[in-house]
Amino acid sequence: MEFNLDNFKVQGVKVNYYYICKRKLWLYSKGITMEQNSDRVMIGKLVHENSYKRLKKKEVLIDDMLKIDILDNDYVREVKISSKMTKADKMQLIYYLYYLDSLGIKKKGQINYVKERRQEEIELTNEYKREIEKALIDIKEISQKKKPPELVKLPYCTKCAYYEFCFAKEV
């Protein structure tokens, strides 16, 4: 059976959250946003705004859904502070490449880790296509649930914008 992207389109941040924490994804999907209270998120926004100022095609919005950091002739580029969430960053970019590919736009991907002055190049493969399709199906299922997924304590929870929300009973 062929995958119909129109039934599973989501914002890139949801793909990112899917690979970081399913509970965070669910909360965000329900409109519960905590990022505005996070110093780490604010620092990320500042780094993003002040990086690559000379480029003309920054923060390109596609279909009122995807906000691509940088788009040029050959690449879709994502700007990240550090590589601490490599898998989530990579899959978010792969989703952008997949989405654009479905529109007939073929690009390579590049993640720019600003703090580390490092870049990672990514190309969309059939294996990545299958993985992103599976993730999109899971994202839809998680987002439609009435209750959030069980709390799973992860090493980076204390730095998450949702930390106090998730661990209110323990504080």
Backbone bond lengths (Angstrom), bond angles and torsions (degrees), N, CA, C in turn:
res aa  C-N    CA-C-N  psi(-1)  N-CA   C-N-CA  omega(-1)  CA-C   N-CA-C  phi
1 M - - - 1.454 - - 1.535 108.92 -
2 E 1.307 115.12 136.01 1.458 119.88 -177.93 1.531 110.89 -81.82
3 F 1.303 115.07 139.28 1.467 122.40 179.99 1.524 109.02 -77.50
4 N 1.337 116.77 130.93 1.466 121.77 178.94 1.521 108.64 -106.80
5 L 1.312 116.57 101.43 1.469 121.79 -177.12 1.522 112.40 -57.64
6 D 1.323 117.92 -32.99 1.468 120.29 -178.28 1.526 112.61 -55.95
7 N 1.333 117.07 -28.65 1.465 121.01 -179.91 1.526 113.43 -82.58
8 F 1.335 117.00 -7.43 1.457 120.02 -172.54 1.527 114.17 -132.56
9 K 1.318 118.26 11.77 1.468 121.16 -178.54 1.525 110.27 -61.44
10 V 1.323 115.49 135.32 1.467 121.61 177.10 1.525 108.42 -143.52
11 Q 1.313 115.11 168.63 1.458 120.25 173.54 1.529 108.48 -70.46
12 G 1.317 115.96 151.54 1.459 120.83 179.90 1.516 112.72 -60.77
13 V 1.324 116.95 -33.51 1.468 120.52 -179.12 1.532 110.42 -62.26
14 K 1.317 118.01 -30.83 1.464 120.21 178.41 1.522 111.33 -68.39
15 V 1.313 116.67 -36.56 1.468 119.97 175.52 1.523 109.13 -64.76
16 N 1.325 115.93 -43.33 1.461 121.04 178.04 1.531 110.35 -59.05
17 Y 1.326 117.00 -49.20 1.464 121.14 -179.38 1.531 111.77 -64.13
18 Y 1.321 117.67 -34.44 1.458 121.07 178.09 1.529 110.95 -55.92
19 Y 1.307 116.28 -39.99 1.465 120.42 -178.35 1.528 112.71 -84.57
20 I 1.317 117.60 -13.66 1.462 120.70 177.84 1.526 110.14 -92.76
21 C 1.348 116.16 -52.57 1.472 120.24 -174.89 1.527 109.35 -163.21
22 K 1.313 116.40 120.67 1.472 121.38 -178.53 1.537 111.24 -64.55
23 R 1.317 116.28 -33.09 1.466 120.38 178.61 1.530 110.48 -66.82
24 K 1.317 116.63 -43.78 1.468 121.88 177.02 1.532 109.64 -59.86
25 L 1.315 116.91 -42.33 1.464 121.94 176.89 1.527 110.23 -58.69
26 W 1.324 117.32 -47.86 1.462 121.01 -178.86 1.520 111.04 -61.45
27 L 1.334 116.92 -47.51 1.468 121.12 179.94 1.530 110.57 -59.18
28 Y 1.315 116.83 -47.01 1.469 121.23 179.44 1.532 110.62 -62.19
29 S 1.328 116.82 -39.78 1.465 121.56 179.54 1.521 112.33 -64.24
30 K 1.321 116.35 -27.16 1.469 121.36 179.28 1.531 112.19 -89.99
31 G 1.325 116.71 6.70 1.465 120.71 177.90 1.516 113.60 84.49
32 I 1.324 116.94 10.50 1.466 120.77 177.98 1.525 106.75 -91.47
33 T 1.318 114.88 100.60 1.463 119.70 -177.04 1.518 109.15 -113.86
34 M 1.306 114.56 132.54 1.470 120.67 -178.09 1.525 111.11 -116.96
35 E 1.327 116.82 -3.91 1.458 121.32 -173.83 1.527 113.29 -59.48
36 Q 1.323 117.29 -32.01 1.465 120.06 -177.82 1.534 112.60 -63.52
37 N 1.323 117.70 -16.15 1.467 122.27 179.04 1.524 113.18 -100.60
38 S 1.321 117.40 4.42 1.457 121.07 -173.41 1.522 112.30 -101.26
39 D 1.339 115.31 123.76 1.470 120.09 175.69 1.522 110.85 -63.36
40 R 1.326 116.96 -38.05 1.466 120.56 -179.52 1.529 111.18 -63.03
41 V 1.321 116.63 -39.77 1.467 120.35 178.78 1.531 109.74 -67.07
42 M 1.330 116.52 -40.58 1.468 120.11 178.96 1.528 111.11 -63.74
43 I 1.320 117.28 -41.34 1.465 121.42 177.41 1.525 109.59 -62.48
44 G 1.308 116.62 -42.13 1.461 121.17 178.13 1.514 112.14 -60.37
45 K 1.330 116.08 -41.83 1.472 120.08 178.61 1.520 111.05 -64.91
46 L 1.318 116.86 -41.25 1.467 120.49 178.58 1.524 111.62 -63.96
47 V 1.316 116.60 -44.48 1.463 120.33 178.25 1.526 109.69 -61.63
48 H 1.316 115.56 -42.98 1.460 120.83 -179.50 1.531 111.23 -62.10
49 E 1.324 116.37 -46.59 1.469 121.02 -178.70 1.525 112.21 -65.23
50 N 1.327 117.17 -34.20 1.459 120.83 -174.79 1.531 113.84 -93.61
51 S 1.310 117.50 -1.13 1.465 121.20 178.83 1.520 109.97 -96.06
52 Y 1.300 115.48 142.84 1.462 122.58 173.76 1.536 112.49 57.05
53 K 1.303 115.99 44.81 1.470 121.42 -177.31 1.528 113.61 -61.41
54 R 1.329 117.39 -28.78 1.465 120.51 -176.30 1.527 113.03 -73.35
55 L 1.308 117.03 -19.97 1.464 119.91 -176.57 1.525 111.28 -73.11
56 K 1.320 115.23 140.70 1.464 120.34 -177.32 1.526 112.91 -85.19
57 K 1.317 117.44 -38.34 1.462 120.69 -175.59 1.519 111.10 -96.61
58 K 1.332 115.44 72.52 1.462 121.65 176.04 1.523 108.16 -106.00
59 E 1.314 114.73 146.09 1.462 122.42 179.93 1.529 112.03 49.39
60 V 1.316 114.18 64.87 1.459 122.03 179.10 1.526 107.99 -86.58
61 L 1.322 116.71 124.34 1.461 122.11 -179.62 1.531 108.94 -96.22
62 I 1.322 115.93 126.60 1.462 121.68 -179.41 1.520 108.95 -118.74
63 D 1.325 115.20 125.24 1.476 122.68 178.61 1.531 112.72 55.06
64 D 1.313 117.42 31.43 1.475 121.91 -178.38 1.528 111.84 51.93
65 M 1.327 116.12 27.14 1.453 119.32 -176.22 1.522 112.55 -131.67
66 L 1.304 116.88 -48.13 1.456 121.13 -176.03 1.512 110.17 -101.36
67 K 1.318 116.01 128.90 1.463 120.39 174.44 1.522 107.02 -110.25
68 I 1.331 114.15 101.11 1.458 120.83 -178.31 1.521 107.90 -86.87
69 D 1.334 115.99 130.33 1.461 120.57 -176.56 1.521 111.76 -61.20
70 I 1.329 117.00 -53.39 1.462 121.25 -178.45 1.524 108.33 -141.15
71 L 1.326 115.62 134.39 1.452 121.34 177.74 1.516 107.86 -128.65
72 D 1.332 116.22 124.56 1.458 118.67 175.57 1.525 108.95 -131.69
73 N 1.312 117.27 -169.26 1.469 120.67 -174.46 1.526 113.62 -57.20
74 D 1.311 116.81 -41.41 1.463 120.48 -174.11 1.521 114.78 -107.53
75 Y 1.327 116.95 -25.17 1.461 120.68 -167.77 1.528 114.42 -126.77
76 V 1.330 112.18 151.38 1.455 122.81 162.74 1.522 103.06 -105.98
77 R 1.320 117.40 124.24 1.468 120.66 -176.16 1.533 109.84 -118.33
78 E 1.313 114.09 137.08 1.462 121.91 173.75 1.513 107.60 -111.57
79 V 1.322 116.52 134.03 1.458 121.89 178.79 1.524 107.87 -102.68
80 K 1.321 116.14 122.34 1.461 122.54 178.72 1.523 108.51 -128.90
81 I 1.323 116.15 149.90 1.463 119.85 -179.74 1.517 110.42 -68.01
82 S 1.340 116.30 -52.76 1.461 119.78 -176.99 1.523 109.72 -140.98
83 S 1.312 115.16 173.08 1.463 121.00 -177.13 1.530 112.82 -96.86
84 K 1.314 117.66 27.10 1.469 120.53 -177.97 1.526 112.55 -68.91
85 M 1.314 117.58 -25.84 1.468 121.88 -179.88 1.531 109.32 -118.42
86 T 1.303 115.73 53.09 1.467 122.37 -172.30 1.528 112.89 -54.75
87 K 1.319 117.49 -48.19 1.475 120.46 -177.01 1.528 110.60 -62.07
88 A 1.324 117.63 -46.16 1.464 121.21 179.93 1.528 111.00 -63.28
89 D 1.321 116.82 -43.08 1.466 121.28 179.00 1.523 110.62 -61.69
90 K 1.309 115.39 -45.49 1.461 121.56 -177.90 1.533 110.74 -63.64
91 M 1.315 117.10 -44.90 1.461 120.18 -177.29 1.527 111.52 -70.17
92 Q 1.323 117.68 -32.01 1.464 120.22 174.93 1.531 109.19 -62.72
93 L 1.308 117.25 -45.00 1.458 121.45 178.81 1.525 111.07 -66.60
94 I 1.306 117.28 -39.76 1.468 120.48 177.11 1.526 109.94 -61.81
95 Y 1.319 117.13 -38.85 1.472 120.04 176.28 1.529 110.49 -60.71
96 Y 1.318 117.66 -42.89 1.466 120.42 177.58 1.528 110.58 -61.01
97 L 1.327 116.80 -44.14 1.469 120.72 179.07 1.531 110.44 -63.42
98 Y 1.326 115.90 -41.05 1.469 122.02 178.63 1.529 110.42 -63.02
99 Y 1.305 116.35 -46.66 1.457 122.55 -179.22 1.528 109.79 -60.90
100 L 1.323 116.32 -49.61 1.466 120.41 179.84 1.524 111.00 -62.98
101 D 1.325 116.65 -39.05 1.466 121.28 177.50 1.526 110.62 -59.32
102 S 1.337 116.37 -38.71 1.476 120.03 179.04 1.532 111.42 -66.23
103 L 1.328 116.52 -20.27 1.467 122.19 177.08 1.535 111.34 -93.49
104 G 1.351 115.90 2.15 1.452 120.45 -179.76 1.521 113.93 86.06
105 I 1.323 117.16 13.32 1.467 122.04 -179.65 1.522 108.39 -105.26
106 K 1.316 116.23 115.08 1.468 122.05 -178.06 1.526 108.82 -99.95
107 K 1.323 115.91 121.84 1.467 122.18 179.23 1.521 109.22 -139.82
108 K 1.310 115.22 161.21 1.455 122.34 168.04 1.522 106.40 -96.20
109 G 1.312 116.46 164.37 1.452 120.70 178.58 1.510 111.59 -116.36
110 Q 1.316 114.97 153.22 1.455 119.98 175.76 1.523 108.80 -147.44
111 I 1.330 115.26 128.52 1.461 120.61 174.13 1.521 106.73 -99.86
112 N 1.309 116.18 126.60 1.464 121.81 177.73 1.521 108.07 -104.74
113 Y 1.337 115.95 109.92 1.454 121.67 176.80 1.529 107.01 -90.40
114 V 1.323 115.93 97.69 1.459 123.43 -169.95 1.527 112.65 -61.21
115 K 1.321 116.93 -50.34 1.462 121.25 -176.79 1.530 111.81 -60.26
116 E 1.310 115.72 -35.25 1.465 121.31 -177.10 1.527 112.61 -92.36
117 R 1.331 115.98 -6.22 1.475 121.14 -176.89 1.526 110.30 50.87
118 R 1.332 113.59 51.87 1.462 121.12 -175.78 1.519 109.39 -136.58
119 Q 1.316 115.72 149.32 1.458 121.04 178.23 1.521 109.82 -127.82
120 E 1.322 115.32 146.81 1.463 120.72 175.19 1.515 107.70 -126.41
121 E 1.310 115.87 126.27 1.461 120.77 -179.94 1.522 109.82 -95.15
122 I 1.337 115.58 142.22 1.460 121.44 -176.10 1.523 109.09 -137.36
123 E 1.322 115.32 139.71 1.462 120.29 174.35 1.526 108.57 -123.59
124 L 1.309 115.34 144.84 1.458 121.86 179.86 1.531 109.15 -75.29
125 T 1.316 115.78 123.02 1.465 121.65 177.81 1.523 108.97 -116.37
126 N 1.312 116.98 169.04 1.473 120.52 176.27 1.520 111.02 -62.31
127 E 1.331 116.46 -36.75 1.464 120.53 178.25 1.534 110.40 -63.10
128 Y 1.314 116.69 -44.23 1.466 120.39 177.47 1.533 110.98 -64.67
129 K 1.308 117.09 -37.20 1.472 120.25 178.29 1.525 110.08 -59.92
130 R 1.331 115.71 -46.67 1.475 119.47 179.25 1.530 111.16 -62.93
131 E 1.334 116.72 -41.28 1.462 119.98 -179.30 1.526 111.20 -65.08
132 I 1.324 117.40 -41.18 1.462 119.64 -178.35 1.537 110.24 -70.46
133 E 1.314 117.53 -35.11 1.470 120.25 176.69 1.532 110.74 -63.03
134 K 1.330 116.09 -43.68 1.469 120.08 177.17 1.525 110.43 -61.91
135 A 1.325 116.59 -43.12 1.467 120.73 179.50 1.530 110.62 -62.77
136 L 1.318 117.86 -42.01 1.469 121.27 -179.66 1.528 111.52 -63.83
137 I 1.321 117.04 -37.48 1.469 121.10 176.25 1.528 109.20 -64.42
138 D 1.337 117.25 -46.02 1.471 121.55 178.69 1.525 111.38 -62.96
139 I 1.321 117.29 -41.80 1.473 121.60 -179.74 1.523 109.69 -59.38
140 K 1.319 116.63 -43.95 1.468 120.14 179.11 1.532 110.78 -62.53
141 E 1.329 116.27 -43.95 1.471 120.46 179.68 1.527 111.25 -63.08
142 I 1.317 116.86 -46.51 1.469 121.45 179.99 1.524 110.54 -61.70
143 S 1.323 117.02 -44.06 1.463 122.07 -177.55 1.522 112.57 -65.43
144 Q 1.327 117.39 -27.16 1.464 121.02 -178.03 1.529 113.73 -88.39
145 K 1.307 117.52 -8.41 1.465 120.38 -179.49 1.530 110.37 -68.03
146 K 1.322 115.14 149.86 1.465 120.51 179.16 1.529 111.99 -78.41
147 K 1.329 116.17 -29.38 1.465 120.89 -178.95 1.525 109.39 -117.95
148 P 1.330 116.26 151.66 1.466 118.69 178.67 1.528 110.97 -70.87
149 P 1.322 116.42 156.21 1.469 119.18 173.41 1.524 109.90 -59.75
150 E 1.311 115.80 156.11 1.465 121.12 178.41 1.523 110.52 -55.58
151 L 1.309 114.75 148.33 1.454 121.24 177.86 1.521 109.71 -70.45
152 V 1.322 115.28 126.99 1.463 121.72 176.36 1.522 106.00 -121.58
153 K 1.316 116.34 118.30 1.462 119.69 -179.46 1.525 109.08 -79.02
154 L 1.328 114.55 119.01 1.462 121.98 -178.19 1.523 109.25 -113.02
155 P 1.316 117.96 159.26 1.473 120.57 -175.95 1.533 114.03 -58.24
156 Y 1.307 117.03 -27.54 1.465 120.36 -176.40 1.525 113.79 -99.54
157 C 1.304 118.53 7.46 1.473 121.63 -178.57 1.530 112.93 -55.67
158 T 1.324 117.68 -41.17 1.470 120.22 -175.38 1.528 112.49 -63.67
159 K 1.328 117.54 -19.23 1.463 120.92 179.64 1.521 112.25 -98.28
160 C 1.312 117.39 0.11 1.463 122.75 -177.12 1.529 111.31 -81.24
161 A 1.324 116.19 144.36 1.466 121.52 177.86 1.539 111.42 -63.02
162 Y 1.323 118.02 -22.95 1.463 122.70 -178.25 1.530 112.59 -94.28
163 Y 1.306 118.28 4.81 1.456 122.02 -173.90 1.531 112.47 -53.45
164 E 1.310 117.51 -53.10 1.469 120.42 -177.60 1.523 111.51 -63.10
165 F 1.316 116.81 -36.24 1.460 120.82 178.08 1.530 110.03 -62.60
166 C 1.323 116.29 -48.35 1.469 120.63 -175.78 1.529 112.79 -72.10
167 F 1.338 116.55 -35.14 1.445 119.71 -172.98 1.530 113.56 -111.80
168 A 1.312 116.88 28.36 1.471 121.77 -177.20 1.529 112.14 -57.86
169 K 1.315 118.38 -35.53 1.467 122.19 -178.92 1.535 111.18 -70.67
170 E 1.332 116.42 -25.70 1.462 119.61 -176.47 1.516 113.08 -90.01
171 V 1.322 117.69 -17.66 1.473 121.24 -175.19 1.505 111.73 -77.84
